[in-house]
Amino acid sequence: MADVNKQTIQNLIQLCRIDCTEEEQEAILVDLQKIIAYVEQLQEIDTENVSPCNQVMEGMANVMRADIVGEKMPRSAFLANAPSQVGGMIRVPPVIKSS
């Protein structure tokens, strides 16, 4: 396992320019040790005859359909479904408030 200790954590904290309490440093140390142990576990997997995978979706294509224009809905029917309307348009809550 890579040597991750309290001094390593303090160096990382200094390099990142963050403030950490002693408890946070201990939590970071434990988390980093778990991550390194997991990566070491992954390194044990035999990948000798596995080709590199540059893209997961390689060989797949989007399925498109033709855009067919159909009948238009009358404005009155469209606005009948709106909770609030003004001047033939749907009223929505303001997003940007003026001061």
Backbone as CSV, one residue per row, in Angstrom:
resi,resn,N_x,N_y,N_z,CA_x,CA_y,CA_z,C_x,C_y,C_z
1,MET,0.848,-1.183,0.000,0.000,0.000,0.000,0.886,1.235,0.000
2,ALA,0.447,2.247,-0.704,1.176,3.514,-0.707,1.187,4.073,0.710
3,ASP,2.259,4.741,1.034,2.429,5.254,2.392,1.653,6.565,2.561
4,VAL,0.433,6.452,3.059,-0.383,7.631,3.343,-0.495,7.716,4.860
5,ASN,0.095,8.770,5.399,0.062,8.945,6.843,-0.358,10.376,7.166
6,LYS,-0.277,10.716,8.430,-0.707,12.041,8.867,0.121,13.147,8.211
7,GLN,1.407,12.903,8.010,2.264,13.902,7.368,1.834,14.125,5.921
8,THR,1.466,13.050,5.240,0.981,13.170,3.863,-0.274,14.024,3.812
9,ILE,-1.199,13.796,4.736,-2.445,14.565,4.797,-2.141,16.040,5.057
10,GLN,-1.214,16.325,5.965,-0.869,17.709,6.270,-0.227,18.393,5.055
11,ASN,0.598,17.652,4.309,1.176,18.208,3.079,0.085,18.511,2.049
12,LEU,-0.878,17.591,1.909,-1.972,17.820,0.976,-2.822,19.023,1.383
13,ILE,-3.075,19.153,2.660,-3.859,20.284,3.160,-3.139,21.596,2.864
14,GLN,-1.831,21.603,3.056,-1.050,22.804,2.774,-1.047,23.108,1.279
15,LEU,-0.881,22.085,0.437,-0.876,22.294,-1.008,-2.237,22.781,-1.518
16,CYS,-3.304,22.259,-0.932,-4.659,22.642,-1.362,-5.110,23.957,-0.737
17,ARG,-4.359,24.413,0.258,-4.684,25.650,0.966,-6.091,25.609,1.568
18,ILE,-6.344,24.527,2.303,-7.616,24.396,3.005,-7.351,24.244,4.495
19,ASP,-8.341,24.588,5.284,-8.249,24.410,6.730,-9.023,23.168,7.124
20,CYS,-8.423,22.330,7.942,-9.075,21.112,8.413,-8.811,20.960,9.904
21,THR,-9.840,20.521,10.582,-9.669,20.207,11.995,-8.953,18.860,12.099
22,GLU,-8.560,18.531,13.306,-7.879,17.256,13.543,-8.790,16.081,13.188
23,GLU,-10.089,16.213,13.499,-11.045,15.142,13.188,-11.202,14.981,11.672
24,GLU,-11.230,16.107,10.947,-11.358,16.051,9.496,-10.117,15.422,8.872
25,GLN,-8.950,15.719,9.443,-7.720,15.123,8.937,-7.738,13.607,9.124
26,GLU,-8.236,13.162,10.262,-8.327,11.719,10.521,-9.297,11.067,9.536
27,ALA,-10.429,11.744,9.271,-11.418,11.202,8.332,-10.846,11.134,6.921
28,ILE,-10.106,12.161,6.513,-9.480,12.174,5.194,-8.458,11.044,5.085
29,LEU,-7.680,10.851,6.140,-6.675,9.784,6.147,-7.334,8.427,5.964
30,VAL,-8.406,8.177,6.707,-9.111,6.895,6.606,-9.686,6.718,5.199
31,ASP,-10.302,7.771,4.661,-10.894,7.688,3.325,-9.836,7.426,2.260
32,LEU,-8.706,8.136,2.328,-7.644,7.924,1.345,-7.068,6.513,1.424
33,GLN,-6.928,5.999,2.626,-6.425,4.636,2.781,-7.400,3.627,2.166
34,LYS,-8.699,3.866,2.308,-9.701,2.983,1.700,-9.642,3.061,0.179
35,ILE,-9.477,4.272,-0.350,-9.415,4.450,-1.794,-8.185,3.749,-2.365
36,ILE,-7.050,3.922,-1.711,-5.809,3.294,-2.185,-5.911,1.774,-2.103
37,ALA,-6.520,1.262,-1.051,-6.702,-0.189,-0.923,-7.595,-0.714,-2.046
38,TYR,-8.629,0.053,-2.416,-9.511,-0.365,-3.504,-8.775,-0.358,-4.843
39,VAL,-7.968,0.670,-5.085,-7.206,0.736,-6.339,-6.211,-0.411,-6.405
40,GLU,-5.588,-0.739,-5.295,-4.657,-1.870,-5.278,-5.391,-3.177,-5.546
41,GLN,-6.619,-3.280,-5.061,-7.427,-4.462,-5.328,-7.741,-4.543,-6.827
42,LEU,-8.010,-3.403,-7.457,-8.286,-3.390,-8.899,-7.050,-3.766,-9.707
43,GLN,-5.863,-3.434,-9.195,-4.635,-3.748,-9.916,-4.360,-5.250,-9.950
44,GLU,-5.021,-6.006,-9.099,-4.833,-7.452,-9.081,-5.571,-8.151,-10.217
45,ILE,-6.472,-7.445,-10.881,-7.260,-8.031,-11.960,-6.376,-8.221,-13.186
46,ASP,-6.493,-9.398,-13.816,-5.704,-9.700,-15.000,-6.358,-9.041,-16.212
47,THR,-5.674,-8.069,-16.795,-6.185,-7.363,-17.976,-5.251,-7.565,-19.169
48,GLU,-4.522,-8.655,-19.173,-3.522,-8.901,-20.203,-4.129,-8.966,-21.598
49,ASN,-5.225,-9.703,-21.779,-5.822,-9.893,-23.103,-7.067,-9.032,-23.315
50,VAL,-7.196,-7.951,-22.578,-8.343,-7.062,-22.701,-7.902,-5.830,-23.481
51,SER,-8.602,-5.572,-24.578,-8.227,-4.407,-25.389,-8.702,-3.126,-24.711
52,PRO,-7.982,-2.033,-24.922,-8.376,-0.760,-24.315,-9.740,-0.309,-24.827
53,CYS,-10.491,0.307,-23.955,-11.820,0.795,-24.306,-11.802,2.313,-24.236
54,ASN,-11.741,2.949,-25.397,-11.691,4.405,-25.426,-13.071,5.032,-25.323
55,GLN,-14.090,4.300,-25.747,-15.451,4.813,-25.687,-16.375,3.644,-25.420
56,VAL,-17.225,3.786,-24.437,-18.109,2.698,-24.041,-19.166,2.430,-25.109
57,MET,-19.643,3.471,-25.746,-20.723,3.335,-26.711,-20.209,3.126,-28.139
58,GLU,-19.011,2.620,-28.282,-18.409,2.439,-29.598,-19.260,1.489,-30.443
59,GLY,-19.502,1.879,-31.680,-20.271,1.029,-32.575,-21.772,1.266,-32.507
60,MET,-22.223,2.112,-31.611,-23.651,2.387,-31.497,-23.958,3.723,-32.177
61,ALA,-25.172,3.864,-32.641,-25.579,5.091,-33.309,-26.939,5.525,-32.766
62,ASN,-27.208,6.811,-32.842,-28.507,7.317,-32.425,-29.575,6.851,-33.410
63,VAL,-30.721,6.508,-32.873,-31.842,6.129,-33.712,-32.699,7.367,-33.893
64,MET,-32.812,7.812,-35.134,-33.570,9.026,-35.422,-34.827,8.662,-36.191
65,ARG,-35.845,9.461,-36.018,-37.058,9.296,-36.797,-37.289,10.563,-37.595
66,ALA,-38.053,10.452,-38.635,-38.358,11.617,-39.459,-39.272,12.553,-38.675
67,ASP,-39.030,13.843,-38.800,-39.850,14.848,-38.127,-41.026,15.180,-39.038
68,ILE,-42.195,14.673,-38.671,-43.379,14.844,-39.501,-44.287,15.873,-38.831
69,VAL,-44.622,16.922,-39.567,-45.498,17.961,-39.042,-46.929,17.463,-39.140
70,GLY,-47.640,17.509,-38.031,-49.025,17.060,-38.001,-49.975,18.243,-37.865
71,GLU,-51.179,17.935,-37.460,-52.174,18.983,-37.269,-51.810,19.851,-36.082
72,LYS,-52.077,21.142,-36.222,-51.820,22.071,-35.130,-53.001,22.074,-34.176
73,MET,-52.705,22.251,-32.897,-53.750,22.367,-31.890,-54.278,23.800,-31.926
74,PRO,-55.575,23.979,-31.903,-56.109,25.346,-31.873,-55.641,26.077,-30.613
75,ARG,-55.353,27.371,-30.756,-54.858,28.165,-29.635,-55.824,28.101,-28.455
76,SER,-57.110,28.140,-28.702,-58.088,28.116,-27.602,-57.993,26.812,-26.815
77,ALA,-57.795,25.685,-27.496,-57.660,24.396,-26.807,-56.352,24.350,-26.025
78,PHE,-55.301,24.914,-26.608,-54.005,24.943,-25.940,-54.074,25.790,-24.665
79,LEU,-54.661,26.966,-24.773,-54.750,27.860,-23.620,-55.742,27.373,-22.582
80,ALA,-56.683,26.520,-22.976,-57.647,25.979,-22.017,-56.949,25.101,-20.974
81,ASN,-55.815,24.538,-21.313,-55.068,23.686,-20.389,-54.120,24.477,-19.492
82,ALA,-53.934,25.752,-19.782,-53.003,26.573,-19.003,-53.694,27.057,-17.732
83,PRO,-52.976,27.052,-16.595,-53.588,27.523,-15.348,-53.859,29.021,-15.360
84,SER,-53.061,29.794,-16.103,-53.250,31.235,-16.161,-52.781,31.726,-17.523
85,GLN,-53.499,32.702,-18.085,-53.133,33.229,-19.395,-53.403,34.719,-19.437
86,VAL,-52.688,35.390,-20.332,-52.895,36.813,-20.541,-52.570,37.125,-21.994
87,GLY,-53.458,37.782,-22.698,-53.238,38.200,-24.079,-52.934,37.065,-25.026
88,GLY,-53.537,35.893,-24.821,-53.300,34.763,-25.708,-51.996,34.032,-25.454
89,MET,-51.374,34.292,-24.302,-50.120,33.628,-23.937,-50.255,33.041,-22.530
90,ILE,-49.445,32.038,-22.252,-49.458,31.421,-20.924,-48.694,32.317,-19.970
91,ARG,-49.308,32.605,-18.824,-48.653,33.413,-17.793,-47.852,32.468,-16.895
92,VAL,-46.592,32.817,-16.687,-45.707,32.039,-15.818,-45.203,32.943,-14.704
93,PRO,-44.781,32.356,-13.579,-44.232,33.201,-12.498,-42.971,33.916,-12.967
94,PRO,-42.724,35.111,-12.458,-41.524,35.839,-12.865,-40.260,35.097,-12.417
95,VAL,-39.284,35.102,-13.302,-38.000,34.450,-13.001,-37.013,35.492,-12.505
96,ILE,-36.973,36.628,-13.148,-36.096,37.719,-12.765,-36.967,38.847,-12.243
97,LYS,-36.747,39.216,-11.001,-37.529,40.305,-10.404,-36.810,41.624,-10.603
98,SER,-37.565,42.612,-11.038,-36.954,43.941,-11.212,-36.979,44.650,-9.886
99,SER,-35.952,45.477,-9.659,-35.872,46.182,-8.386,-36.283,47.617,-8.512
